[in-house]
Amino acid sequence: MSIFKYAASTKSFSSKSSKTRKPASLLHLPNELLLQIILLLPRPLDRYRLSLVCRQLNAMVVPLQLGISDPSGTLEIDITQWASPRQASHFDPLFSLSTAMYLHSVESLTCRFRTMSDRSGYEPTDHLTWKLRRLSRFISRLSHVGSLKLVFDDETGPMALNSYGVWVYKTDVRLKQWAQILRGVLEGAITRGCTSLIVEHGSYMQDAYVFRAIPDLGHRSYIQFANYINLRRPAPHCMEGPGWQFYRRRAEGCSTMIYMTPPNSNICSTLQHLSIHSTILLLPPCLSWTIGLLRSSTSITSLSLGHLQFTSSEILDAVLPLIADAIAERLIELRILPCSFFTSARVLDFVATFPKLKSLYISDQIMFPPRSKRHPVVSKISQKPLLHFEHLEFLHASSGFMSYIHWLCQSPPITIPCSM
């Protein structure tokens, strides 16, 4: 059904009395004429205001603004504005969606955050936080969100002059606001029945904390990180793990760690699939929330990793064990896509920690060593020989990976169903 037919078929909400004849009004006109009048309005702001008059006009204007007749199915929008409709230089679809009185659920929602290319209007340095706040308000109005996909741009974050007179990228106030708003968007979708959560691209606030390798403190350091994730202790001045540490420069912020509070374990979560295609989720302040979600949401059985742009391989070596420890006993489907520093050895070591895998997808772009450079590999985490495919039913990988797996598993020989 086209947009015009959908709007024209909208039921009239005006009541007609058979006894008394009331003066004619705009709503007494046929819907076809109303559509022509709406199309003659020159400014999107005028249409926006008209959609707030009554339900009948709202049901006619919103589909015209969005360009689709039924936004409750698959909905893809670009969020370019941070301000209110009066202050915005342009109109994006989220303005119309926020006024849709008939919209109560969305099965598939994709939001792409874009920066204005022409820079015709003013944008604050933390405009992405304001755009997320708009999305959070829209999601809070819905009763159901089937799946959510967030696609960020390459904005790194705001700059400000701190108390030391130094220009820094991340201030504590804006960093805390960013963490709270992003948590509200993600958990807002999860509590509304979201089964698939995808976060792609983006580098916003990813360098708010500095990573460094430190001498391995062993069991004490791991317990400190576990207590930090489970909120058993106050936030420390840094986030530590076995052989690594995230800390914040004193000139850029306070000594207390700012982080996204992990989701409560009592939240009824139906989330089944999580795609981490952005370093935002695997670096502070979002790292604690991601690991907490993987631990508390027992319904998550599918995970996708890829397109992660870390600044060093040591960060990847620190993050992968945390993911494996949080979800190793539940994961049955895993997708590995290309990302920086994701070598064949790291891929095999990571895959070996999931004994219950039934489906494994490894991108063809990940290279594996030739026969002359092969050697048996032992998992650093499980300390067991790699790759026991006892439950595997589906495998997609390159021919180099298949040859390498066959070489590793020659004794005893196994048969692996695969898709090339």
N, C-alpha and C positions, 0 to 999 in steps of 0.2 A: 504494500500500500504506500503510495507516495505521500509526501508531507502535506500537500494541499488537500488530498482526499481525506487524510487523517484529521486535519484541522477542520475541514468542512463537515465531517461526520460527527464532530464533537457535540454532545447534547447541550441544549440551552438550559441555563440555570435560572432564567427569568420566569416568573409565574404570571399566568394570564387569567384574569378573572372573567367569567362568563357574564356576570351581572353588570359590572362597571367597566367602562373603557378608559384606561389610563393613557396619559400622553405618551406618544412614541418616544423611545430612547434608542441609544446606540445598540443595545442588546436585542432590540426588536428586529433589527436587520437580519437578513439571511446570512449564514456563515460565509457564503461565497463573497458577499459584498464586504463583510468584515475583513476577510483576508486581503482583499484589494486595498482597503483603507490602511491596514497594517503595513502592507508592502510599500505604501507611499510615504511612510514616516522616514525622514531623511537620516536621523541619528540613531545609533543603537541604544543610546541612553533613553530616548523617547520610548522605544519598544520595551526596554527594561522597566520603565515606570508604568507602562500600560499593562504589563504582565502582573503588576501588583494590585490592580484594581479589583479584580474578582476572579473566581475560579474558571469561569468560561473563557475569559480573555487569556488567562494564564495557560490554559490547556491549548490555546491556539498559537500564542506568541512563542512559547518555549520551544516547540518542535521546529518552528521557522528559524529561530536563533541558532539552534544546534545543528540543523541540517539533517536530522534523522527523526523518524516518526516515533520510535520506541527506544528511549535511552536505558530502559531497564535490562536490556540484554547485554551486548558487547558495546562498551563505551570507551572511546579513546579521545583524550582532550590534551591540549597544550595550555599550560598555565604560564602566562607571561606577565600578569599584573600582580602587584603586591598590595595596592591600595584599594579603597572603596570605589564604587562605580562613579561617584562624583569626582574623585581625584585621578582616576585612571585615564591614561592617554589613549588607550585602546580597550576594546572589549574582548575578553576571552570567554570560552564556553562555560567556565566555572561560575560566572556571574549568572547566567541563565539557569544552570543546574541548581544553584542555591535558592532560586525562587520557584522551582517546579513543585507545586503543591501535590501533584498526583504521583510523584516519584517516591517510592518507599524502599526499593531494593534495586541493586545492580548486580548482575551475575559476574561480569568481568569488567573491571575498571583499570584503565591504563592512563597514567598521568605523566606527561613529559614536561619537565620544568625548563623553560627557555628564558634566556636573557634577551631583552629587546635589542634587535640588531641595529636599528636606526638611532637608538639612544635619544629619541625625540622627547622623552619624558624623564623626569627625575626618578632615580632609583637609589634607595639607601644601600649602604654597603652590606647590610644583612637582609637583603630583599628575599633571599631564599627562605629564611625563617618566617617571614611574613606570608609568603606564598604557601608554605606548609600549614600555617595557622588557618588560612582560608580553606584548605583541603580538610583539615581536621574538623572544622565546623560543619562542612558538608557531610562528612562521613558520620558525624554524631547525629545527624537528622535521619539517617537511614536505619532500617531495621535489619537489613541483611546485605552483606557484601560477599559474593562468591569467591572472587579472586582479586588481588591487588598487585599492580605492577607500577613501580616508581622508576622513572628514568631521569637522572640528574644530568646537568651540564658540567662543564669543567671549571666552574667557579671555585676558587680556593678559600674564599672567606673574607671577612671584613678586616680592614686595617684601622688602627687607632693609636693615639699617642698616650702611652702609659705614664705612670707617676714618675718614672725615671727619665722621661723625655725621649724615649726611644719608640720609634714606629714599630708596632708589632701587629701580627695578623689576627690573633685571637685574644680577646679580652675575656675575663672570667664571666662577666654578666652575659655577654652574647653567646659564649660557649654553653652556659647553663641553659639559656633560653632555647638554643638549638637542640640540645639534648632532650629537654622536656617536650618540645613541640613534636620532634620526630618520634619520640616514644608514644605520644598521644595519637599520632596518625597510625602507627603500626599496630598498637594494641587496640585502637578503636576498630580497625578492620578485623583483627583476630577475635575479639569478643562478639562480633556480628556474624560469625559463622564462616570466616574466610578459610578456605581449604588450600589455597596456593598464594604464597607471598614471594614476589620477585623484586629485587633492588639491583639496578644496573647503573654503571658508570658513576661519575661524580668524584670530586676530590675536596669537597667542602669540609673544612676543619680537620682534614686528615693529618696535618702537620702541627696540630695544637700541642702534641706531646712528642718528646724526643725518645727514640729507641736506642738502647745501648746494650751490648753483651757484657755480662758480669760473671765473675766466678760462680760456678754452680753451688748454690747453698743447700741443695739436696731437699730432704723431706720438709724442713722448716719453711722453705720458700714456697713449696707447693701448697702446704696447708694454709699459708698466709693468703695466697691467691684464691684458694677454695673458699675460705671464710669471707673474703672480700666479695666474691660472686654471690654467696648465699646470704649476705648482709648480716652476718653474725657479729661483725665488728664495725666500728666507724670507718669511714673512708680514710685510707692512709695517704701519705704525701706522694706515693708512687704506686704503680702496679708492677708486681714482681712475679716471676716464675722461675723455673729451673734454668738458670744460665742467662736470664734476660730481665730487662726492666724498662718500663715506660715512665718517664718523669717529665715534669713541666718546668721550664726555665723560670727562675724567680723573677726575672725582669718582665716576663709575659703574663704572670698570673700569681695566684696565691699558692701556698704550700699544701693545701688540701686538694685531694684528687676530685675533679669534677667528672661525673660519669652518669650514664643512663641507668636508672634503677632497674634491675632485672624484673621481669614480669612475675607476678604472684603465682605461686603454684596452684592456688585454688581457682584460678581463672579457667572456666570451661573452654578448652581449646579444641577446635576441630581441624586445626592446621595439619595438613598432611605433607605438603611439599614446600621447601624453602630453597630459593635460588639466591646465592650470594655472588653476585657479579659486580660488586663494588667494594672497594677498600674501606668505604665509610663504615660498614658493619663490622669490620675486623680490626679496627683501630680505635683507641680511646677517643671520645667518651662512649662509643657505641659497642665496644668489644664485650663489656660486661653484660649488656642486654642480650646480645646474640648468643653468648654461651649459656646464659641463664634460660633463654627461650629453648635452646636445644635440650637442656636438662629437664625443664619442667613440663614441656609439651610432649607427653608420651605418645601422641598421635602422629608425630612427624616420623615418616618412614622413607622419605625421598629427599635427596639433597643434590644440589648442583653448585659446582664451584668453577669459576673461570673469570677471565678478563680482569684480574686483580693486578693493579700496578703498584707494587711495593717498591720502596727505594732501595731495599737490600734483601738478600736471600735469608739473612738471619731473622728477619721479621716473619717470613713464611715458615721457617723452622720452629719458631716460637708459637705461632697460631695454630698450625695443623694438629699438633698433639692435643690442644685444648678442644678442638672440634671432635677429634676422634674419641677422647675420653668422655665427652658429653653424650654422644649418640651411637657409640660403637655397637651396643647390644640390640639396637632397634632398627638400624638402617638396613633396608632391603633393596634400595635403588639409589645408584650414584652416577652422576655425570661429571666428568672432568673435561673442562674446556681450556684452551690455551690461556696462559697468564705468565707474567714475568717470573723468572727463576723457577718455573715448574718443570724441572728436569725429570728424566725417566726414573732416576733413583728415588726422588721425592714422591713421584706418583706411585711407584710400587710400594714404597714404605707406607704411604698413606692408605692405599687400598688394602694392604695386608691387615689392617686393624679392624676390618669389618667382616666378621666370620659368617654373617647371615645374609650376605648379598645375594640377590636373585637376578638383578639387572645391573649391568655395568657398561657405561658408555665412556670411551676415552677418545678424545679428538684425534683425527688423523694427523694433525699438525704437531703433535707431541712426538719428538724423535726418540728412538731407542738405539742403544749401541749396537754396532755390527758384531759378528761372531768373534772377530779377533780381539775385541775389547770387553767381552762378557766375563762376568765372574759371579759366583753365587752371592746372593744378597740376604742379609738377615735384618728383620725389622728392628729399628731402634726403640720402638715403643713396646712391642710385644715380646721381643727377643726370641722370636720363633722364625723358622724358615718361611720365606714369603709365599703367598698366594696358594691358599687351600680352597679351591672352588667346589665345595661340597654341595652347596645349594644353588649355584649359579644356573640360570635358565636362559639368559640372554647376554650376549657380549658383542659390542661393536668396538672395533679397534683397527689400527693399521696392520698391514702384513708384517711390519717390523716388530710390533708388539706381540703378535701371535707367534712369530718365530722365537722371540725371546722367552715367552711363557713356555713354549714347548721345550726349549732348551733347559729351563729351570726345573721343569716337571718331568724330566725323562725317567726318573725313578721315584715312584712307580708311574707308568704312563697313564694319562687321563684323556678323556674326550670332552671337549668344551664346545657346546653349541654356540655359534657365532654368527654375526651379521656383518658382512664386509661392505 
